[in-house]
Amino acid sequence: MLTPFRMFAGGPIGSGHQWFSWIHRDDLVALIMQALTQSEMQGIYNATAPNPVRMEELCQTLGQVLQRPSWLPVPSFALEAMLGEGAKVVLEGQQVLPKNTLASGFQYSYPTVKPALEQVLAAG
């Protein structure tokens, strides 16, 4: 997604209304380390940030962080032509919430998308 935004041609995928669950890489590594060192962590833990966003919000925030517009949506048919059935995952989205992760006491360094994007894009 970065290339179109850097070329001033970024925008949401499909309708933009689909949920996008995400996690910052530092939080993912910290969660894995916690799971490996705390034997009481049993079962399924969703490795997602506690605040999923809609695709439209993600793209708007990405545009803000890059100081670029978010105005050119990727049409659903174009994604379907490129990805076939795999496009459904992106076009429909999924709101995954980390219930067990939060209940375990895990502390996120990046619970919201804007600081996460700012850190990742400043680092590289």
C-alpha positions in Angstrom: 0.0 0.0 0.0 2.9 2.4 0.5 3.9 2.8 -3.1 0.6 4.2 -4.3 0.5 6.6 -1.3 4.0 7.7 -1.9 3.0 8.4 -5.5 0.0 10.5 -4.4 -2.4 7.8 -5.6 -3.3 6.0 -2.4 -6.8 5.2 -1.2 -9.0 2.6 0.4 -9.4 -0.9 -1.0 -13.0 -1.7 -2.1 -15.7 0.1 -0.2 -13.4 1.1 2.6 -16.1 0.0 5.1 -14.5 -3.4 5.8 -12.7 -4.0 9.1 -9.0 -4.3 9.2 -7.4 -6.0 12.2 -3.7 -5.2 12.6 -0.8 -5.4 15.1 2.5 -3.6 15.4 5.5 -6.0 15.0 6.9 -5.0 18.4 3.6 -5.9 20.1 3.5 -9.2 18.2 7.0 -10.1 19.3 6.2 -9.1 22.9 3.0 -11.2 22.9 4.9 -14.3 21.6 7.5 -13.8 24.3 4.8 -13.5 26.9 3.1 -16.7 25.6 6.5 -18.6 25.7 7.3 -17.5 29.2 4.0 -17.6 31.0 2.7 -21.1 31.4 -0.8 -20.0 32.4 -1.3 -18.7 28.8 -3.3 -21.6 27.3 -5.6 -21.7 24.4 -6.2 -19.3 21.6 -4.9 -15.7 21.6 -5.7 -13.3 18.8 -2.5 -11.4 17.9 -4.3 -8.2 16.9 -4.3 -4.7 18.3 -7.3 -4.0 20.6 -8.5 -1.3 18.2 -9.3 -2.6 14.7 -10.1 0.1 12.1 -12.1 0.3 9.0 -10.0 0.2 5.8 -11.1 3.8 5.1 -9.7 5.0 8.4 -6.5 3.0 7.9 -5.9 4.6 4.5 -6.8 8.1 5.8 -4.3 7.7 8.7 -1.6 6.3 6.4 -2.1 9.4 4.2 -1.8 11.7 7.1 1.4 10.0 8.4 2.9 10.1 4.9 1.6 13.6 4.3 -0.2 12.4 1.2 -3.8 12.3 0.1 -6.0 9.2 0.4 -8.3 9.8 -2.5 -8.0 7.0 -5.1 -9.9 3.8 -4.0 -8.9 0.5 -5.5 -12.0 -0.9 -7.2 -13.2 -4.3 -6.0 -13.2 -5.7 -9.5 -9.5 -4.9 -9.9 -8.6 -6.7 -6.7 -10.8 -9.6 -7.7 -9.1 -9.8 -11.1 -5.6 -9.9 -9.4 -6.4 -12.1 -6.5 -9.4 -14.2 -7.5 -11.2 -15.8 -4.6 -8.4 -14.4 -2.3 -9.8 -10.9 -2.7 -12.7 -11.8 -0.4 -10.4 -11.7 2.6 -9.5 -8.1 1.9 -12.8 -6.9 0.5 -14.9 -8.4 3.3 -12.5 -7.8 6.2 -12.8 -9.2 9.7 -13.1 -7.5 13.1 -10.8 -9.7 15.2 -10.7 -8.7 18.9 -8.0 -9.9 21.3 -10.2 -10.9 24.2 -7.9 -13.5 25.7 -4.8 -11.4 25.0 -6.3 -8.5 27.0 -7.5 -10.8 29.7 -3.9 -12.1 30.1 -2.8 -8.6 31.1 -0.8 -8.0 28.0 0.2 -4.4 27.6 0.3 -3.0 24.1 2.9 -0.5 23.1 0.8 0.5 20.1 -2.9 0.0 20.8 -4.0 2.5 18.1 -3.1 2.7 14.4 -1.7 6.2 14.1 1.2 5.9 16.5 2.0 2.4 15.1 2.2 3.7 11.6 4.2 6.7 12.7 6.8 4.5 14.4 7.0 1.9 11.5 7.4 4.6 8.8 9.9 6.6 10.8 12.0 3.5 11.3 12.2 2.6 7.7 
